[in-house]
Amino acid sequence: MFTGIIEELGQIARIETTVDAARFTIHGPLVVDGAGHGDSIAVSGVCLTVVERTASTFTADVMAQTLHMSTLSEARVGSPVNLERAALVGGRLGGHIVQGHIDGTSTVLAVTPGEAWRVLRFSVSLQLAKLVVDKGSIAIDGVSLTVSNISPATDATQWFEVSLIPETLAATTLGERRVGDQVNIETDILARHVERMLALSAAAKTPEPQHATAPRSAS
């Protein structure tokens, strides 16, 4: 479990690929401090498991499904990544509950600069749009953010916006995002639970179809 408060800007040091997986070695001296075999570290929002570590790097295996669903499939040696260790029990929850189980990727549609803030607009699929609400929480490349604007529900194509402060722009990879870039997104786990409960409730209320009974023939 993570909070979406990025601890360190890391860098991909090595990528080894196989037929259906990849092994990433990532430079991040802060997050490997105290990390052990089997520990979880979020890499741009994707929860990965440490299989090897040095004083400044850790190595993790990435399954084909994770590569398919995330921007890790496009990562290269030297690519910057947002890093966060798993949350400590009893610590302050500075962001929101982030699992590191992303829903997929999103595209940067617009970047609007301001004096101190920068507003980024992202695409969102119709399937996920119902889980994104104004002033709600969302994780983008592992960064816990508050949704500042959403598209009207009647629009054929859906989008949402976040407003980024200078600290977020400087301390994460979001400061380098440009129109057309792909990012990993994870919707709020609470919204996903509510959606599932409502779907099951609606299904339970749907009457079962009545099967017609063939009339009996007169004997």
C-alpha positions in Angstrom: 0.0 0.0 0.0 1.3 3.5 -0.9 0.2 7.1 -0.3 1.1 8.7 -3.6 3.7 11.0 -2.0 6.8 10.5 -4.1 10.0 10.0 -2.2 12.6 10.1 -4.9 13.1 10.7 -8.6 14.9 7.6 -9.8 16.3 6.4 -13.1 16.1 3.1 -15.0 19.7 1.7 -15.1 19.2 -1.5 -16.9 16.4 -3.5 -18.7 16.7 -7.2 -19.5 13.8 -8.5 -21.7 12.5 -12.1 -22.2 9.7 -13.5 -24.3 7.0 -12.6 -21.8 8.6 -10.5 -19.1 11.3 -8.0 -18.3 13.7 -7.4 -15.5 14.3 -3.7 -14.5 17.2 -2.4 -12.5 16.4 1.0 -11.1 18.7 3.6 -9.4 17.2 5.0 -6.3 19.5 5.3 -3.3 16.8 6.6 -0.9 14.1 4.0 -1.5 16.6 1.0 -1.3 17.7 2.2 2.1 16.3 -0.6 4.4 14.6 -2.4 1.5 14.8 -6.2 1.5 14.1 -9.0 -0.8 10.3 -9.2 -1.4 9.6 -5.6 -0.4 7.3 -3.5 -2.6 8.3 -0.2 -4.3 6.1 1.8 -6.6 7.7 2.8 -9.9 5.8 5.5 -11.5 2.7 4.1 -9.9 3.3 0.4 -10.7 3.9 -1.8 -7.6 7.0 -3.9 -8.1 8.7 -6.5 -5.9 12.4 -6.2 -5.0 14.3 -9.4 -6.1 17.8 -8.0 -5.8 19.4 -4.8 -4.4 22.6 -2.9 -4.0 23.5 0.2 -2.0 21.9 2.4 -4.7 19.8 0.2 -7.0 17.1 -2.5 -6.9 16.0 -5.0 -9.4 12.4 -6.2 -10.1 10.7 -8.6 -12.5 7.8 -7.2 -14.6 5.2 -9.5 -16.0 3.9 -9.2 -19.5 0.5 -8.1 -18.3 2.1 -5.2 -16.4 4.1 -4.2 -19.4 1.0 -4.3 -21.5 -1.1 -2.1 -19.1 1.6 0.5 -18.2 4.1 2.9 -19.6 6.9 0.5 -18.5 6.6 -1.1 -21.9 8.0 2.2 -23.4 10.6 2.7 -20.7 14.3 3.0 -21.7 17.6 3.0 -19.9 18.0 6.5 -18.5 14.2 7.2 -18.2 13.3 9.0 -15.0 10.7 7.3 -12.7 8.8 8.3 -9.6 9.7 6.1 -6.6 7.9 5.4 -3.4 8.4 2.8 -0.7 5.4 1.0 0.8 3.7 3.0 3.6 4.6 2.3 7.2 1.8 1.2 9.4 1.2 4.0 12.0 2.7 6.7 9.7 0.8 9.8 8.4 -1.2 9.2 5.3 -0.2 12.3 3.3 -1.9 11.5 0.1 -4.6 8.8 -0.4 -4.7 5.0 -0.5 -2.8 3.9 -3.6 -2.4 0.2 -4.3 0.1 0.4 -7.2 -2.4 -1.7 -9.3 -3.0 0.7 -12.2 -6.1 0.8 -14.3 -4.2 1.5 -17.5 -2.7 4.5 -19.3 -3.9 7.9 -20.2 -2.7 10.6 -22.7 -1.8 14.2 -21.9 -4.3 16.3 -23.9 -3.3 19.8 -22.9 -0.8 21.6 -20.7 -1.8 25.1 -19.5 0.9 27.1 -17.7 0.2 29.6 -15.0 2.2 31.9 -12.7 2.7 29.2 -10.0 0.5 26.4 -11.1 0.4 24.2 -14.2 -2.9 22.5 -15.3 -2.7 19.2 -17.1 -5.6 17.6 -18.9 -5.7 13.9 -19.4 -7.9 11.5 -21.5 -9.9 8.9 -19.6 -11.9 6.0 -21.1 -15.6 5.8 -20.7 -15.2 2.8 -18.5 -13.0 4.7 -16.0 -14.6 8.1 -16.3 -17.4 7.2 -13.9 -14.7 6.6 -11.2 -13.2 10.1 -11.6 -15.0 12.9 -9.8 -14.3 16.6 -9.3 -12.2 17.1 -6.1 -11.7 13.4 -5.9 -8.3 11.6 -5.7 -6.4 10.0 -8.5 -2.9 8.6 -8.9 -0.9 9.6 -12.0 2.4 7.9 -12.5 2.1 7.1 -8.8 1.6 10.7 -7.7 -1.4 11.4 -5.4 -3.4 14.3 -6.9 -6.7 16.0 -6.6 -9.0 16.2 -9.7 -9.6 19.9 -10.4 -12.0 19.6 -13.3 -13.8 16.9 -15.3 -15.6 16.8 -18.6 -19.4 16.9 -18.8 -21.0 13.5 -18.5 -22.7 13.9 -21.8 -19.4 14.4 -23.8 -18.5 11.5 -26.1 -14.9 11.8 -25.1 -14.1 12.1 -21.5 -11.2 13.9 -19.7 -10.1 15.2 -16.4 -7.6 17.9 -15.2 -5.2 18.2 -12.3 -3.5 21.4 -11.1 0.2 21.0 -10.2 2.0 23.1 -7.7 5.8 24.0 -8.2 6.8 21.3 -5.7 5.1 18.5 -7.6 6.5 19.8 -10.9 10.0 19.8 -9.5 9.9 16.6 -7.4 8.2 14.2 -9.9 8.2 13.4 -13.6 5.0 15.3 -14.1 7.0 18.5 -14.6 8.3 17.0 -17.9 5.0 15.8 -19.3 4.0 17.2 -22.7 1.0 16.8 -24.9 0.8 13.3 -26.3 2.8 11.7 -23.4 1.4 8.5 -21.9 1.0 8.2 -18.1 -0.1 5.4 -15.7 -3.4 6.1 -13.9 -5.0 4.4 -10.9 -8.5 5.5 -9.8 -9.6 5.7 -6.2 -10.0 2.2 -4.7 -13.0 3.5 -2.7 -14.8 4.5 -6.0 -14.1 1.1 -7.4 -15.6 -0.6 -4.4 -18.7 1.6 -4.6 -19.1 0.8 -8.3 -18.9 -2.9 -7.7 -21.4 -2.8 -4.9 -23.9 -0.8 -7.0 -23.5 -3.2 -9.9 -24.2 -6.2 -7.7 -27.1 -4.5 -6.0 -28.7 -3.7 -9.4 -28.1 -7.2 -10.6 -29.8 -8.6 -7.5 -32.9 -6.5 -8.1 -33.3 -7.5 -11.7 -36.2 -10.0 -11.9 -35.4 -13.4 -13.4 -37.0 -14.0 -16.8 -40.1 -16.1 -16.6 -40.1 -19.1 -18.8 -43.4 -19.8 -20.7 -45.0 -23.1 -19.9 -46.4 -25.0 -22.9 -50.1 -25.6 -22.7 -51.2 -29.1 -21.8 -53.1 -31.0 -24.5 -56.5 -32.2 -23.6 -56.6 -35.9 -22.9 
